[in-house]
Amino acid sequence: MLAADHPGQHAAAVIAQLPDTRLAHTTQRITRETGTGPLTFRAKTGVIRTKHARCRGERAARAGAPERPPRCHVNDLFDPLADSTPPLEVDIRALTSRTTADPDPVPSRWPAVALRVAVAALVGAVAGVGLWWHRTVTADPGLEFTSGPNAYRDTAFTDYSGITRNRNLLGEEIDVAFVPAGHLYVTFGLYNGGPHDVRIEGAPPQKMYYWAFDRMSVAHDPAAGFAGFDRRYQPFRPFTLHRGETADVRLEFRLADCDPATLQPGQSYIRDLPVRYRTFGATRTAQVPLRDAAVALEASGKCLHPITDHN
């Protein structure tokens, strides 16, 4: 607590000894402790003037009243510890609840990208399956007529008059003498040497002027055992020929009613026949070869009653 006969002189002496940075704060403290009114001090940096009115303790001393503890205003303008900012009004509900709506979500690009990828994958898969299916369906089925040939003029396989076998560079050739309006039965094994199972749908008829291919019969051995050649071959019904399997078939031909006197030396032969089959839902027709074999009919020249598409 500072005390002096003349508080103003004592305060001026104290302030003159202080550095400039503490001048304002010291003025404020001395004013508070001594209870003096407005004072003017000359310091090293200039004059500092207070804005206080005179303290109540000084007025009471002049009136002859007992001295009271001084009560003076504090210079808030120069007191760095004084809080001149009014208290904030805070809504507690705003701290625990939302005051603004949620912003609109930014649309994600991932669903669109995923959809494009899925569509591209689906299109690629369909295209790949379609290409594989096309190549598989249009490929060579691998069918062949093998295990033969054996040729006869009757269904009992007893008449083989005028039929000879000859070996040449192309394999085995069956030469058949021409008989007007006759018949010829040739047996083969139909072999599936392809990569897939096929369903045999039939063998389309063929007209070849001097003779014609009428039909194909399939061997069906009865459960009781062998029943003879005639009953063994039954009218054709579609069947599945698995990969690597062989089915016994009989090819049936008929000869044209030609006058042998008008015919000339020569041959009409076959090395393949059309077979209709089905694979992977598609029905196609392939020219199935007679492997290492040929069937030749000794006929050439003019025929008055040929077998053609017009008769």
Number of C-alpha atoms within 10 A of each C-alpha: 5 9 10 10 7 8 17 19 11 14 21 17 14 15 20 15 11 13 11 14 9 10 20 18 16 17 23 18 14 20 24 18 15 22 20 21 21 14 18 14 19 13 18 13 11 9 10 14 13 19 14 15 12 16 19 18 20 19 13 14 12 10 8 8 11 10 13 11 11 17 16 20 17 16 18 13 13 15 16 10 8 11 9 10 6 6 7 6 6 8 8 8 9 9 9 8 8 9 9 6 6 7 6 6 6 6 7 8 8 9 10 10 11 11 11 12 12 12 12 12 12 12 12 12 12 12 12 12 12 12 12 11 16 13 11 15 18 12 11 14 23 17 24 22 25 19 17 19 22 16 26 20 22 16 17 12 16 11 13 15 11 12 18 12 13 11 11 9 7 10 12 18 20 21 20 24 15 25 20 16 14 14 18 22 21 21 23 21 20 23 21 21 17 17 14 16 18 21 16 19 18 19 22 14 16 17 17 17 18 26 27 20 19 14 16 23 19 21 19 16 15 10 7 6 7 11 13 11 14 12 14 16 19 16 12 17 11 13 14 15 19 17 17 14 14 19 18 19 20 24 18 22 20 20 21 23 18 22 15 15 9 12 16 13 8 12 18 16 18 14 16 17 18 15 20 17 22 19 18 13 8 11 14 14 16 17 15 21 20 24 19 18 22 20 21 18 20 17 24 17 13 15 19 11 15 19 20 14 9 5 7
